[in-house]
Amino acid sequence: MKRRDFIAGAAGAAAACCAHAEAKAGGAAQDGARFLVVSGAVAPPGVRSVPRFTSRCSACGLCISSCPGKALRAAGLAAYGLAGMMMPRLDFKNGFCSPDCHKCADVCPAEAIEKAMSPGERARTIAGVAQWRPPECITRKGSQCGLCAERCPAKAISMVKGEGEGFAHPVVDPSRCIGCGKCEYYCPAKPKAIAVSGLEVGDFAFGVDAAVAYFADGGEWSAQEAGEAPLAAAAADGELAPRFAGAHFYAKAVGKPEAEMLSRLRVKRVFARRVDPDARKTFARNGVALTRIFAGVDGLRVELP
């Protein structure tokens, strides 16, 4: 019997008792959309999706014992459900997940946590998204603060003072936030006024960029313009074009023209939010691996069929 199956069976008796709490902590409907949150659990960056993660992870504990930031702990029943008992989850009470570290991926024997091609790719890999909780924030209780914004390595938090407000309060930019938990760890409020919620499907922090490529030599290329033009310019550059061979390419949207260009550049793998059906066929015909990084995410919300 596999260890994962044993854990699931042993936990079965507790499932009924935890069902209400899990439902309460899970995804919530809002404006016709549903949060991509699995009971609030934050999986390590690079798992791509919770189902993929729980199907591969053996709950060996190597990542937990090796985590330099002491941010990983064994999951309980309410984190990923029965299938994910004892698998690693991020907990920011005692530490945070540094964007320049990927020790968990390095030691994972099952490749349940994928390794990044370069430090730049790792630094934009999202584990979750921070959410501000106004009732708990000390800026709403007559005190000045800003530790979350000061500590944020992704510069995803800014302090904004509204009309008639005594002190500036934090505002999270979900396009930059990577869910590292540094804001939550350093927040002085009790309970925390800012906390990270986990995503069920992997995400990438584009920021102002429409597309980003990571080369096998560790280099990075980015484009703020949408469409084919930036890629066409890169392909015409005799020094730059060869570096795309074997690269990881992230894009907000990919159509057939972009797919044909990426295929000619011999990109190894494409991660995209939206992919045209003809682009999928082009990638399949040219042997380019394609991963849908998430489905129409707008902040933490996602339209589900």
N, C-alpha and C positions, 0 to 999 in steps of 0.2 A: 504494500500500500504506500502511495506517495505521501510525503509529509504534508503537502497541501491538502490532500483528500482527508487525511487523519484530522487535521486541524478543523476543517470544515465540518466533519462529522461530529467532533467533540463540541463544537460551538452551536450545533443545531438546536439543542435544548434551550439555549439562551436567546434564540432568535425572536421568539414571540415577545419576550420581556423588553427587548430593545427596539422593536419595530416602531413604536410611537416616537421614541426619542430620535431615531434615525430619520424618520419622515419629517420631523420638525426641523432637524438640522440640514436637511437636504435642499434640492433645488426649489425655488419659489417662483410662482408666476408673477409677472409684472408687465403690463402693457402688451399683452398678447405674446410675450416671449418667456423663456425659462432660463434661469441661471444654469450654466454648466458647472455645477458644484456637486461633488460627491460627499455629502455629509460634512462639508467644510474641510475635508482632508486635503493636504497639500503633498502631492507626490514629488519625488526628486526630479530635478530638471533633466529632460532627456528621455522620459519614459514614453513619449509620443502619445500614448493614450492609456487610460486606466485599464481597459480590457486587455490591451496588449501586455501591459506591465504585469497584471495579476496572472496572466496565462504563462508567463515566462519565469517570474521570480520564484525561487525556491525557499524564500524566507531564511536564508542561511545566516544572515546577520553580519556578514563581512562589511557591508557598507556602513552599518550602524557603528560598529566598533572602530572603523577607520575614519569616520567623519571628523576632520580637524575642527570644525565649528561646533561640534556637539549638538547639532540641530536635528539629527535623525533619531527616531525612536520606533519601537515596534508598534504596529497598528493594532487597535482593538477591533471589535466587531463593527462598530459604527463608522469606521473610516472608509473601507472599500467593500464592506460586506463580508460574507462568509469566506469567499474565495481569497480575500486579502488579509486574513488573520496573520499577525506577526510579521507582515511585510513592512518595509520601511516607509515612514511618513515624516514630513518635516514638522517640527514642533519648535516654536521660537521662544519658549520660556527660558531656555538656557543657552541659546546661541542663535546664529543665523546662517544662511547659505550664501557664502561669498561667491560673487560672479566670476572670480578668477580661480575658482577651485572646481574640480570635477573628479575628486578622489573616488566617489561612489561608483562612477562609470568605469574608472580604471580597475577597480577590484571586483566588479560584478562578474561572476563566472558564467552567468546565463545570458549576458548581454540584454538584460531586461531594461537597463539604463544605457542608452546609446552614447557613445563617445562623440564629442564635438570634433570637427575637423581642425579648428583653430580656437585660440582664446577669444577671438572676436565673436565667433559663432556661439560659444558657450555663454558669453556675457549677454547675449540677446535671447537666450533660451528661457522661456517663461515657465515657472513652476506654478504660479498663481497670480492673483491680482489683489492689491491692497484696497481696503475699503475704510473710509473714515466714519467714525461713529460719533456724531455731534454731541449726544447727551453725556458721553463719558469724557469728552475733551476738556482739558483745563482752560483752554482759551474761551470756552463757553461758561467757565466758572470764575471769571475775573482775574485770570493769570496769563501772562505772556509765555509762549513756548514756541517751538519750531525745531525741536530735536529730530523729528521724523524727516523734515525737509533737509536738514543739515547732514544727516547720516545717509540719505538715499544715494546709492552709487550710480543709479540710472538717471538721476535728476528728473524723476517722475513726479515729485511732490513739490508744489510751490505754496507759499503762504500768501493768502489773499484776504484783504480786509474789506468787507462789504460796508455799504452805507449804513451808518448808525451803529456799527459794531465797535466794541472797545478794543479788541485785539484781532490780529490776522489769524485765520484758521487754515489748516491744510487742505489742499485740493489735489487729488491724484489724477495723473494723466495715464489712462489705461494703455495708451499706445506705446508708452515707454516703460511702464512698470513690469518687472520680471518676477515679482513675488519672492524676493530673496529673504524677506522677513526682518531686515535690519531696522526698518521703521517700527515694527511691532516690538522687537526686542528692546529698543531704546526708549519707547514711549513710557513716560513716567506715570501715566494715569493708571488707576486700578478701579475697575477692570480696564483693559487696554482701550484706548480711543481710536486706534487704527490696527486693523488685523487683516491677515492674508487669507483669502479663500482659494481653494484648489480648483483647477479646471479638469474636466473629464478628458478633454482632448488637448494635445500639445499645442503650444502657441509660440509665436515669435514676435519680439518687440521691434517693429519697423521704425517707430519714431516718425521722422519726416520723410523717410525713404520709401519709394514704391517698390524697389527691388534691391537685393543685396546678394553678392556672391562671395563665397569663401574658397580660396584656392588651396590646392594641395601643398603649396610652398608656404602657407600661413598668411598669405596676403588677403586683402579684402577690397572689393569693388562695390560701389553703391550708386544708385540713381534716384533722384527725387522726382524726375519726370515719369509720367506713365506712358506706356506704349513702346513701340519698337525702336524709336530713335536712339536712345542711349545704348542699346544693344548693337545697333547698326554701327554706331561710332566705335564701340569697343571692338567689333569684328573687323573694322577697317584699320585698326591700330596693329601694326605688325608685331609690336613687342607685347601688347596686352592680350591679344586674341589667343595665343597659344597657352596662356596661363589658365584659361577657362576649362581646359581639358581635365576631366576628373573632379571638377568643382561641385560644391553644393550651392544651389541657387534658390533664393527665397523671393517670392513675389506676391503682391497683393492680388494680382490677376494675371492670367496667362491665356492668350488667344492663339490662334493658329500661326500668325506671323512670328510671334515670340517663340513658339514651340519649334518652328522651323529654324530660326536663328540659333536657339540654344542647342538644337541637335547638330547644326553645323559646327558650333563651337565645341562640341563633344563634352557637354556638361554631364556629369555622372548622375546627379540626383536633383530633382526639382521639388521644392516644398511650396505649395500655393494655397491661397484662400479660395479663389475661384478659378476654375479651369474649364475652358471651352471644350465641348465634346470632340471637335476636330483636333484640338491640341492634344487631347488624350491619345487619339489615334496616331498622331504624329510621333509622340513620345514612344508609344508601344512599337511602332514600326522601326524606330531608330535605336531602340534599346536603352532609352533614358528612363530611369526609375522615377516614379511620381508618387508623392505623398500629399494628401490633403491635410494641411496642418490644423485647420479647424473650419467649422461650418458657419460662415456669416457672422462671426462674433462682432458685436458692437459693445465695447466695454466688456462687461461680464455677461451680457445677454446674448442669447443665440436663438434664432428661429429654428424650431425642430419640426420635421414633418409629422 
